[in-house]
Amino acid sequence: MAKEVTTKKLLEGIIEGIRNRKGEQIVQIDLRKIKEAPVEYMIIAQGNRHTQVAAIAAEVDDHVRTV
């Protein structure tokens, strides 16, 4: 039986991954009311250096895989 992943759990995992790597100015944009939007939500965050941004991306990837 496949594990059901809710949007809420996925968003929480993404934001947790960003926070774990000290991502700043995290913004969650709800796009559900836009009919043509390719996604329901967009998460934007800031990192101070390229290495930090890469670490944030890796951490988010790890969190999403474990949700």
Phi and psi restraints in degrees (range 20) as a CNS / XPLOR table:
assign (resid 1 and name C) (resid 2 and name N)
       (resid 2 and name CA) (resid 2 and name C) 1.0 -73.8 20.0 2
assign (resid 2 and name N) (resid 2 and name CA)
       (resid 2 and name C) (resid 3 and name N) 1.0 145.4 20.0 2
assign (resid 2 and name C) (resid 3 and name N)
       (resid 3 and name CA) (resid 3 and name C) 1.0 -80.8 20.0 2
assign (resid 3 and name N) (resid 3 and name CA)
       (resid 3 and name C) (resid 4 and name N) 1.0 127.9 20.0 2
assign (resid 3 and name C) (resid 4 and name N)
       (resid 4 and name CA) (resid 4 and name C) 1.0 -85.6 20.0 2
assign (resid 4 and name N) (resid 4 and name CA)
       (resid 4 and name C) (resid 5 and name N) 1.0 127.5 20.0 2
assign (resid 4 and name C) (resid 5 and name N)
       (resid 5 and name CA) (resid 5 and name C) 1.0 -108.3 20.0 2
assign (resid 5 and name N) (resid 5 and name CA)
       (resid 5 and name C) (resid 6 and name N) 1.0 122.7 20.0 2
assign (resid 5 and name C) (resid 6 and name N)
       (resid 6 and name CA) (resid 6 and name C) 1.0 -86.9 20.0 2
assign (resid 6 and name N) (resid 6 and name CA)
       (resid 6 and name C) (resid 7 and name N) 1.0 157.8 20.0 2
assign (resid 6 and name C) (resid 7 and name N)
       (resid 7 and name CA) (resid 7 and name C) 1.0 -59.8 20.0 2
assign (resid 7 and name N) (resid 7 and name CA)
       (resid 7 and name C) (resid 8 and name N) 1.0 -40.1 20.0 2
assign (resid 7 and name C) (resid 8 and name N)
       (resid 8 and name CA) (resid 8 and name C) 1.0 -60.3 20.0 2
assign (resid 8 and name N) (resid 8 and name CA)
       (resid 8 and name C) (resid 9 and name N) 1.0 -45.5 20.0 2
assign (resid 8 and name C) (resid 9 and name N)
       (resid 9 and name CA) (resid 9 and name C) 1.0 -64.1 20.0 2
assign (resid 9 and name N) (resid 9 and name CA)
       (resid 9 and name C) (resid 10 and name N) 1.0 -39.9 20.0 2
assign (resid 9 and name C) (resid 10 and name N)
       (resid 10 and name CA) (resid 10 and name C) 1.0 -64.6 20.0 2
assign (resid 10 and name N) (resid 10 and name CA)
       (resid 10 and name C) (resid 11 and name N) 1.0 -45.8 20.0 2
assign (resid 10 and name C) (resid 11 and name N)
       (resid 11 and name CA) (resid 11 and name C) 1.0 -61.2 20.0 2
assign (resid 11 and name N) (resid 11 and name CA)
       (resid 11 and name C) (resid 12 and name N) 1.0 -43.8 20.0 2
assign (resid 11 and name C) (resid 12 and name N)
       (resid 12 and name CA) (resid 12 and name C) 1.0 -61.1 20.0 2
assign (resid 12 and name N) (resid 12 and name CA)
       (resid 12 and name C) (resid 13 and name N) 1.0 -41.2 20.0 2
assign (resid 12 and name C) (resid 13 and name N)
       (resid 13 and name CA) (resid 13 and name C) 1.0 -64.8 20.0 2
assign (resid 13 and name N) (resid 13 and name CA)
       (resid 13 and name C) (resid 14 and name N) 1.0 -40.4 20.0 2
assign (resid 13 and name C) (resid 14 and name N)
       (resid 14 and name CA) (resid 14 and name C) 1.0 -64.6 20.0 2
assign (resid 14 and name N) (resid 14 and name CA)
       (resid 14 and name C) (resid 15 and name N) 1.0 -47.9 20.0 2
assign (resid 14 and name C) (resid 15 and name N)
       (resid 15 and name CA) (resid 15 and name C) 1.0 -65.9 20.0 2
assign (resid 15 and name N) (resid 15 and name CA)
       (resid 15 and name C) (resid 16 and name N) 1.0 -38.7 20.0 2
assign (resid 15 and name C) (resid 16 and name N)
       (resid 16 and name CA) (resid 16 and name C) 1.0 -62.0 20.0 2
assign (resid 16 and name N) (resid 16 and name CA)
       (resid 16 and name C) (resid 17 and name N) 1.0 -42.9 20.0 2
assign (resid 16 and name C) (resid 17 and name N)
       (resid 17 and name CA) (resid 17 and name C) 1.0 -61.4 20.0 2
assign (resid 17 and name N) (resid 17 and name CA)
       (resid 17 and name C) (resid 18 and name N) 1.0 -40.8 20.0 2
assign (resid 17 and name C) (resid 18 and name N)
       (resid 18 and name CA) (resid 18 and name C) 1.0 -64.4 20.0 2
assign (resid 18 and name N) (resid 18 and name CA)
       (resid 18 and name C) (resid 19 and name N) 1.0 -45.5 20.0 2
assign (resid 18 and name C) (resid 19 and name N)
       (resid 19 and name CA) (resid 19 and name C) 1.0 -65.0 20.0 2
assign (resid 19 and name N) (resid 19 and name CA)
       (resid 19 and name C) (resid 20 and name N) 1.0 -36.3 20.0 2
assign (resid 19 and name C) (resid 20 and name N)
       (resid 20 and name CA) (resid 20 and name C) 1.0 -60.1 20.0 2
assign (resid 20 and name N) (resid 20 and name CA)
       (resid 20 and name C) (resid 21 and name N) 1.0 -29.4 20.0 2
assign (resid 20 and name C) (resid 21 and name N)
       (resid 21 and name CA) (resid 21 and name C) 1.0 -105.6 20.0 2
assign (resid 21 and name N) (resid 21 and name CA)
       (resid 21 and name C) (resid 22 and name N) 1.0 22.8 20.0 2
assign (resid 21 and name C) (resid 22 and name N)
       (resid 22 and name CA) (resid 22 and name C) 1.0 61.9 20.0 2
assign (resid 22 and name N) (resid 22 and name CA)
       (resid 22 and name C) (resid 23 and name N) 1.0 33.8 20.0 2
assign (resid 22 and name C) (resid 23 and name N)
       (resid 23 and name CA) (resid 23 and name C) 1.0 -64.6 20.0 2
assign (resid 23 and name N) (resid 23 and name CA)
       (resid 23 and name C) (resid 24 and name N) 1.0 145.5 20.0 2
assign (resid 23 and name C) (resid 24 and name N)
       (resid 24 and name CA) (resid 24 and name C) 1.0 -117.6 20.0 2
assign (resid 24 and name N) (resid 24 and name CA)
       (resid 24 and name C) (resid 25 and name N) 1.0 164.4 20.0 2
assign (resid 24 and name C) (resid 25 and name N)
       (resid 25 and name CA) (resid 25 and name C) 1.0 46.9 20.0 2
assign (resid 25 and name N) (resid 25 and name CA)
       (resid 25 and name C) (resid 26 and name N) 1.0 54.7 20.0 2
assign (resid 25 and name C) (resid 26 and name N)
       (resid 26 and name CA) (resid 26 and name C) 1.0 -74.7 20.0 2
assign (resid 26 and name N) (resid 26 and name CA)
       (resid 26 and name C) (resid 27 and name N) 1.0 126.4 20.0 2
assign (resid 26 and name C) (resid 27 and name N)
       (resid 27 and name CA) (resid 27 and name C) 1.0 -126.6 20.0 2
assign (resid 27 and name N) (resid 27 and name CA)
       (resid 27 and name C) (resid 28 and name N) 1.0 131.4 20.0 2
assign (resid 27 and name C) (resid 28 and name N)
       (resid 28 and name CA) (resid 28 and name C) 1.0 -110.3 20.0 2
assign (resid 28 and name N) (resid 28 and name CA)
       (resid 28 and name C) (resid 29 and name N) 1.0 120.0 20.0 2
assign (resid 28 and name C) (resid 29 and name N)
       (resid 29 and name CA) (resid 29 and name C) 1.0 -109.6 20.0 2
assign (resid 29 and name N) (resid 29 and name CA)
       (resid 29 and name C) (resid 30 and name N) 1.0 123.7 20.0 2
assign (resid 29 and name C) (resid 30 and name N)
       (resid 30 and name CA) (resid 30 and name C) 1.0 -86.5 20.0 2
assign (resid 30 and name N) (resid 30 and name CA)
       (resid 30 and name C) (resid 31 and name N) 1.0 115.2 20.0 2
assign (resid 30 and name C) (resid 31 and name N)
       (resid 31 and name CA) (resid 31 and name C) 1.0 -108.9 20.0 2
assign (resid 31 and name N) (resid 31 and name CA)
       (resid 31 and name C) (resid 32 and name N) 1.0 11.1 20.0 2
assign (resid 31 and name C) (resid 32 and name N)
       (resid 32 and name CA) (resid 32 and name C) 1.0 -62.3 20.0 2
assign (resid 32 and name N) (resid 32 and name CA)
       (resid 32 and name C) (resid 33 and name N) 1.0 -25.5 20.0 2
assign (resid 32 and name C) (resid 33 and name N)
       (resid 33 and name CA) (resid 33 and name C) 1.0 -83.7 20.0 2
assign (resid 33 and name N) (resid 33 and name CA)
       (resid 33 and name C) (resid 34 and name N) 1.0 -7.5 20.0 2
assign (resid 33 and name C) (resid 34 and name N)
       (resid 34 and name CA) (resid 34 and name C) 1.0 -93.2 20.0 2
assign (resid 34 and name N) (resid 34 and name CA)
       (resid 34 and name C) (resid 35 and name N) 1.0 111.2 20.0 2
assign (resid 34 and name C) (resid 35 and name N)
       (resid 35 and name CA) (resid 35 and name C) 1.0 -58.0 20.0 2
assign (resid 35 and name N) (resid 35 and name CA)
       (resid 35 and name C) (resid 36 and name N) 1.0 -40.2 20.0 2
assign (resid 35 and name C) (resid 36 and name N)
       (resid 36 and name CA) (resid 36 and name C) 1.0 -88.0 20.0 2
assign (resid 36 and name N) (resid 36 and name CA)
       (resid 36 and name C) (resid 37 and name N) 1.0 0.3 20.0 2
assign (resid 36 and name C) (resid 37 and name N)
       (resid 37 and name CA) (resid 37 and name C) 1.0 -64.3 20.0 2
assign (resid 37 and name N) (resid 37 and name CA)
       (resid 37 and name C) (resid 38 and name N) 1.0 134.5 20.0 2
assign (resid 37 and name C) (resid 38 and name N)
       (resid 38 and name CA) (resid 38 and name C) 1.0 -77.7 20.0 2
assign (resid 38 and name N) (resid 38 and name CA)
       (resid 38 and name C) (resid 39 and name N) 1.0 -12.2 20.0 2
assign (resid 38 and name C) (resid 39 and name N)
       (resid 39 and name CA) (resid 39 and name C) 1.0 -137.5 20.0 2
assign (resid 39 and name N) (resid 39 and name CA)
       (resid 39 and name C) (resid 40 and name N) 1.0 162.7 20.0 2
assign (resid 39 and name C) (resid 40 and name N)
       (resid 40 and name CA) (resid 40 and name C) 1.0 -82.7 20.0 2
assign (resid 40 and name N) (resid 40 and name CA)
       (resid 40 and name C) (resid 41 and name N) 1.0 -36.5 20.0 2
assign (resid 40 and name C) (resid 41 and name N)
       (resid 41 and name CA) (resid 41 and name C) 1.0 -136.2 20.0 2
assign (resid 41 and name N) (resid 41 and name CA)
       (resid 41 and name C) (resid 42 and name N) 1.0 154.0 20.0 2
assign (resid 41 and name C) (resid 42 and name N)
       (resid 42 and name CA) (resid 42 and name C) 1.0 -127.8 20.0 2
assign (resid 42 and name N) (resid 42 and name CA)
       (resid 42 and name C) (resid 43 and name N) 1.0 134.2 20.0 2
assign (resid 42 and name C) (resid 43 and name N)
       (resid 43 and name CA) (resid 43 and name C) 1.0 -112.1 20.0 2
assign (resid 43 and name N) (resid 43 and name CA)
       (resid 43 and name C) (resid 44 and name N) 1.0 129.5 20.0 2
assign (resid 43 and name C) (resid 44 and name N)
       (resid 44 and name CA) (resid 44 and name C) 1.0 -123.5 20.0 2
assign (resid 44 and name N) (resid 44 and name CA)
       (resid 44 and name C) (resid 45 and name N) 1.0 136.9 20.0 2
assign (resid 44 and name C) (resid 45 and name N)
       (resid 45 and name CA) (resid 45 and name C) 1.0 -145.0 20.0 2
assign (resid 45 and name N) (resid 45 and name CA)
       (resid 45 and name C) (resid 46 and name N) 1.0 163.9 20.0 2
assign (resid 45 and name C) (resid 46 and name N)
       (resid 46 and name CA) (resid 46 and name C) 1.0 -116.0 20.0 2
assign (resid 46 and name N) (resid 46 and name CA)
       (resid 46 and name C) (resid 47 and name N) 1.0 140.2 20.0 2
assign (resid 46 and name C) (resid 47 and name N)
       (resid 47 and name CA) (resid 47 and name C) 1.0 -124.0 20.0 2
assign (resid 47 and name N) (resid 47 and name CA)
       (resid 47 and name C) (resid 48 and name N) 1.0 153.8 20.0 2
assign (resid 47 and name C) (resid 48 and name N)
       (resid 48 and name CA) (resid 48 and name C) 1.0 -86.7 20.0 2
assign (resid 48 and name N) (resid 48 and name CA)
       (resid 48 and name C) (resid 49 and name N) 1.0 -25.5 20.0 2
assign (resid 48 and name C) (resid 49 and name N)
       (resid 49 and name CA) (resid 49 and name C) 1.0 -139.3 20.0 2
assign (resid 49 and name N) (resid 49 and name CA)
       (resid 49 and name C) (resid 50 and name N) 1.0 160.3 20.0 2
assign (resid 49 and name C) (resid 50 and name N)
       (resid 50 and name CA) (resid 50 and name C) 1.0 -57.5 20.0 2
assign (resid 50 and name N) (resid 50 and name CA)
       (resid 50 and name C) (resid 51 and name N) 1.0 -40.8 20.0 2
assign (resid 50 and name C) (resid 51 and name N)
       (resid 51 and name CA) (resid 51 and name C) 1.0 -65.3 20.0 2
assign (resid 51 and name N) (resid 51 and name CA)
       (resid 51 and name C) (resid 52 and name N) 1.0 -35.2 20.0 2
assign (resid 51 and name C) (resid 52 and name N)
       (resid 52 and name CA) (resid 52 and name C) 1.0 -68.8 20.0 2
assign (resid 52 and name N) (resid 52 and name CA)
       (resid 52 and name C) (resid 53 and name N) 1.0 -41.5 20.0 2
assign (resid 52 and name C) (resid 53 and name N)
       (resid 53 and name CA) (resid 53 and name C) 1.0 -62.6 20.0 2
assign (resid 53 and name N) (resid 53 and name CA)
       (resid 53 and name C) (resid 54 and name N) 1.0 -41.3 20.0 2
assign (resid 53 and name C) (resid 54 and name N)
       (resid 54 and name CA) (resid 54 and name C) 1.0 -63.4 20.0 2
assign (resid 54 and name N) (resid 54 and name CA)
       (resid 54 and name C) (resid 55 and name N) 1.0 -40.3 20.0 2
assign (resid 54 and name C) (resid 55 and name N)
       (resid 55 and name CA) (resid 55 and name C) 1.0 -65.8 20.0 2
assign (resid 55 and name N) (resid 55 and name CA)
       (resid 55 and name C) (resid 56 and name N) 1.0 -38.9 20.0 2
assign (resid 55 and name C) (resid 56 and name N)
       (resid 56 and name CA) (resid 56 and name C) 1.0 -62.1 20.0 2
assign (resid 56 and name N) (resid 56 and name CA)
       (resid 56 and name C) (resid 57 and name N) 1.0 -46.6 20.0 2
assign (resid 56 and name C) (resid 57 and name N)
       (resid 57 and name CA) (resid 57 and name C) 1.0 -60.5 20.0 2
assign (resid 57 and name N) (resid 57 and name CA)
       (resid 57 and name C) (resid 58 and name N) 1.0 -43.0 20.0 2
assign (resid 57 and name C) (resid 58 and name N)
       (resid 58 and name CA) (resid 58 and name C) 1.0 -65.3 20.0 2
assign (resid 58 and name N) (resid 58 and name CA)
       (resid 58 and name C) (resid 59 and name N) 1.0 -41.3 20.0 2
assign (resid 58 and name C) (resid 59 and name N)
       (resid 59 and name CA) (resid 59 and name C) 1.0 -65.3 20.0 2
assign (resid 59 and name N) (resid 59 and name CA)
       (resid 59 and name C) (resid 60 and name N) 1.0 -42.6 20.0 2
assign (resid 59 and name C) (resid 60 and name N)
       (resid 60 and name CA) (resid 60 and name C) 1.0 -62.5 20.0 2
assign (resid 60 and name N) (resid 60 and name CA)
       (resid 60 and name C) (resid 61 and name N) 1.0 -43.1 20.0 2
assign (resid 60 and name C) (resid 61 and name N)
       (resid 61 and name CA) (resid 61 and name C) 1.0 -58.5 20.0 2
assign (resid 61 and name N) (resid 61 and name CA)
       (resid 61 and name C) (resid 62 and name N) 1.0 -45.5 20.0 2
assign (resid 61 and name C) (resid 62 and name N)
       (resid 62 and name CA) (resid 62 and name C) 1.0 -60.9 20.0 2
assign (resid 62 and name N) (resid 62 and name CA)
       (resid 62 and name C) (resid 63 and name N) 1.0 -44.8 20.0 2
assign (resid 62 and name C) (resid 63 and name N)
       (resid 63 and name CA) (resid 63 and name C) 1.0 -64.9 20.0 2
assign (resid 63 and name N) (resid 63 and name CA)
       (resid 63 and name C) (resid 64 and name N) 1.0 -41.6 20.0 2
assign (resid 63 and name C) (resid 64 and name N)
       (resid 64 and name CA) (resid 64 and name C) 1.0 -65.2 20.0 2
assign (resid 64 and name N) (resid 64 and name CA)
       (resid 64 and name C) (resid 65 and name N) 1.0 -37.1 20.0 2
assign (resid 64 and name C) (resid 65 and name N)
       (resid 65 and name CA) (resid 65 and name C) 1.0 -68.3 20.0 2
assign (resid 65 and name N) (resid 65 and name CA)
       (resid 65 and name C) (resid 66 and name N) 1.0 -25.0 20.0 2
assign (resid 65 and name C) (resid 66 and name N)
       (resid 66 and name CA) (resid 66 and name C) 1.0 -95.3 20.0 2
assign (resid 66 and name N) (resid 66 and name CA)
       (resid 66 and name C) (resid 67 and name N) 1.0 -5.6 20.0 2
